[in-house]
């Protein structure tokens, strides 16, 4: 009886050792992976532009201010039409009038006038921007601040690129994993974990300037993928 018990205990210990060894090998296998990155970049052109013509107005009476606003709007709309812009591309003007309460003010009232255009014709905006001297010759001083006046260029067809770029980034990541596996005497297995990354839009000349100020852009995504090695 004692001999049989000893045999069963021995068998149990052997089975337990086999199970433990198998479990440890599986844990080791599950922890054997490599983390790689895949890059995809596409050069694109902006397909929409926004441009605002901003100027300031000074007047001593509300009647004079109204008259000047009407005159300036007529001149700016005329200029834009001469550059090929349609009425549908011109937005309603933004007007802000305030009273000057400080000493030695040259006028009792000041006004900020803005008239913006939104168009898919990028070249039209670029051409018109070079011709603003025509407005200056009429006594309309144009603000040139990039943030408030522009022009700004936008790429809106991002969804059409997303699928192919993610596929390319994943392909590049797998190629990097394969190279690592070749150098380490391993083989690439299944994906353990994947992070598609964040899409970025960069200026086409790769400067530190904001991408909105240039029609040439680069769409970029970096995917991070963990591959099991076997």
Secondary structure as GFF3:
##gff-version 3
##sequence-region A 1 230
A	DSSP	alpha_helix	2	30	.	.	.	ID=ss1
A	DSSP	beta_strand	33	45	.	.	.	ID=ss2
A	DSSP	beta_strand	48	59	.	.	.	ID=ss3
A	DSSP	alpha_helix	62	82	.	.	.	ID=ss4
A	DSSP	three_ten_helix	87	89	.	.	.	ID=ss5
A	DSSP	beta_strand	94	99	.	.	.	ID=ss6
A	DSSP	beta_strand	109	119	.	.	.	ID=ss7
A	DSSP	alpha_helix	122	129	.	.	.	ID=ss8
A	DSSP	alpha_helix	133	136	.	.	.	ID=ss9
A	DSSP	alpha_helix	146	149	.	.	.	ID=ss10
A	DSSP	beta_strand	150	154	.	.	.	ID=ss11
A	DSSP	alpha_helix	159	184	.	.	.	ID=ss12
A	DSSP	beta_strand	188	195	.	.	.	ID=ss13
A	DSSP	beta_strand	200	203	.	.	.	ID=ss14
A	DSSP	three_ten_helix	211	213	.	.	.	ID=ss15
A	DSSP	beta_strand	216	229	.	.	.	ID=ss16
###
